[in-house]
Every structure is written in C-alpha cells, then in structure tokens.
Amino acid sequence: MPDSQDPKQVSNDLRNSQFGGGLINAGTVNAGQIGGDIYNIHFGQQTVASGNSVQSQNQRQRSQSERDSLEKAYTLQSQKVANLRTALVIETDVSRKFQYENQLESEERTLYELGDKLDAIEQQLQAAENSGLGADTSIYIERPPIEDKCYKAIVQPGALIRLKAPQRMGKTLLLEKTLDYARQQGYQTAKLDLQLADIDVLANLKTFLQWLCVDVADSLELEPQLEKQWQEVFGLNKNCTRYFQKYLLSLTDTPLVLAIDNFERLFEYPEIFPQFCLLLRGWYEAAKQGDKIGNIWKKLRLVVVHSTESYPSLDSNHSPFNVGLAIDLPEFNLQQITDLAKQQDLGLLKEQDLAQLMGLVGGHPYLVQSAIAHLKSQQVTLEELLKLAPTEQGIFSDHLRQQLWHLQHNPQLEIGYKKIVMTNAPVRLETEVAFKLHSLGLVKLVSNDCVPGCDLYRQYFSTRLE
C-alpha cells in the first residue's frame, strides 16, 4: 500500500460485495458511518410455536439466512480492520496516521458489535433447535449448595451477588431461579439483558444510564419521569443515583432486585464500563451507611451475571467484582446427569451409558442437555451419538462450527487452542487468551494452565486446527 493513501480508500476494493440476497451491502460500511446500514438487520424474538411447525421452520430459515449474512459481513469487516492496521503501520504522515487511528477505532467497534449480533442469533437458533427436539426448558437441575447460597444472599439488605461461569453453563437459569425466589418473598424484580441492548444505547454513558433508568421503571410499571428526575447540573452517575434513590427506591418499602445479565458486553466499551462499575460499587457501599440514605439503599439487591473474568483492570476500591457473594457454576456431576435423564423420561439409560456420555462431553450442561434431548427424540442411539459426535454428521456440529468460527476469527485464540488440543499435558497461555478461551467454555483452568473443556473438543479441534 503506498504511503499517504487516503484512509477512505483503504477498503474501497471491498465496497461492491453483496451478501445475503441484498440484506447487507458492503458499500454501506465506511469510515464516516460506523457500522452503516449493516445494523439495519433486525432480529425478532425467535420462538418455536408448538402448534405451527411450518411457521417455526420458516423462522429458523430466516434466522439462518441472517446468520449467514452476518458471518459474511463479519469477514468483510475483519478484512477492513486488517487493512487499516497495515495502513497505520506503513503511514508516515502524522495527520493521516491520526486519521487512520480514529477510523481503526470505529471499525474495530463495528467488528465487536457484529460479533455480539452473531452470538445472539446463534443462541436463538440453538434455543429453537432444542425446543423443536422437545427439550423441556422448565427442567432445572440443582447444583447444591449454590442455589441455597443465592437464596440466603438475596434477602440480605444491600446484597450483591456475582454469578460467573463460561458460556452456556446455566447462569441465566440460576438467575431466573433466584429472581423467582425473590418474588416469592414479595420483592420487586427488574432484569436487564445487555446482550439485547441496542447499539445506540451503548453509544455513550449518558444514553446508557438513561436507558437503565427508563428500563427499570418500565419493569416496575412506573412512568419514566426522566425529565423530572434528571437534572443536567449533576454529573451522569449522580443523576442515575438520584433517580434510583429519590424515585425507584423511595416509592415503597419493598426491596428491589436488579439483575444484569451478560454484563461482559460492557467490557468492550471503555467509556461506559469503569464508570458504571464505580456506580454499582457506590450503591453497594451506600447500603452500609447507618443513616436515612443507607436505609433507602438497603432495599436494593444487585445480581451481576458474566461469562468471563477477563474484564478490564479496575481500582479495587471502585470495582463490584471483589465484593459481595461470588458464585462459580460447576459442571454437572454424574448424579445430576442421571437426575436429568430421569426427568426427561430416559430412565432406561444405564449409569454406565451416562458415564460414557460424560466421558465425551464432561458435565457441560448445554452439551449434556442437547445430547439427552436428541436421545429422547429417538433420532439417534447412544452408540451413534458417541461415534459421530466429533464429526460434521454429529449432533453437536452446529455448536462445534460456531466455536471454530470464534477461533478462526481470533488468531491468538486459535494458536493458543491448537497448542492445548495437540498435547496431553496442561498448557500455559497468556492470561487474557486463557480467560477468553475459558469464557467460551473451550478450556478448563488447572491452576494457571489450560486443558480442553472436554474430550469432544479435543477430538474435533485436533483435526480442524491442523
């Protein structure tokens, strides 16, 4: 690439690509338009209607088409980011180098947000698949004593509970159980799923905090009253604090449980994450006061759910991640897998059969439940399931391809994971790489080292990452 090339021309060679039957036009993504029309793709709530299989199939086909279009858009955006990084290294003109840096920052943000959209639609597709197989999502397998710890903590004044585990380990189900218990105590509850937050909501701290205030008020069936309660003379965190203290928490003596799911999405937003963490820590500390203000904040109980510990560094005095009750969700043990099989009317499976299944997928709740759903549908025998599992014909093929996609679009993760699956000994990786692999559920941490999350992953990825 020649020196001093106009930054707007860096990715012009990609502008004419057309994807997904016209859903995404690469020409809409440019330096002056962060994300461009790429975000006009809309994901509705993907559900499987039990009484209308044709409608369900159509919904799935639309979702798959949107996913395919997004994957192509993500690949295009990855190429743009790579081109800009190369141009930034080559460029010698100071002013143009500054332009490249600004453009690279916005294009990387676009890339992250596309990744979030892909994760969301993959989860929707998998939920639809499990529903179609007759998986009973009302079945909950307890993992004592974590449920009891959550129930005891949530009734404590000013409580803060942190639920953490890799993806698809059952964090959201445990959160719902905890919220149900709180409702049984007569508490108010409000849940925010940050995975569903629009990109515009995360544009800046003010927009995000105002969205938080309005969303919680809506959950409590209250008028937002943002114009009345929000005074520009105060800072942003102060305004949000006043809104909760003078409005949401003062209207009733009933405790309010505020749950924030998929908190890790904020890790990629440095303008929001540290300030919001400072805010949450301030609310937690306010509940310790013995005065009138403290009594108000004692009514608030916080539950924060996240899938990784690889969050940005924070001052220990400003972080909500080193206070309150921390809950790490473990995998299922053999007894819990046996209980799940019985509740799914698969009591005929012998303990040695379930032990074989556990030998392949460990106690990973998502993999175990997916296997049991397929066995219940009688689409596959246990012998066939075990034999085909690490192949493209196996029942886990969609999930495995999704994990492969994550690796292939992050070279550091791919290189690190290849080392792990190609050796029989634990492998030491850079801390950030190890935590990201752990958040995907691809590894287990053994002290400071990593091993494959299960034998299924070792078999599949040892052939795909050659």
Disulfide bonds with the S-S distance in Angstrom:
none
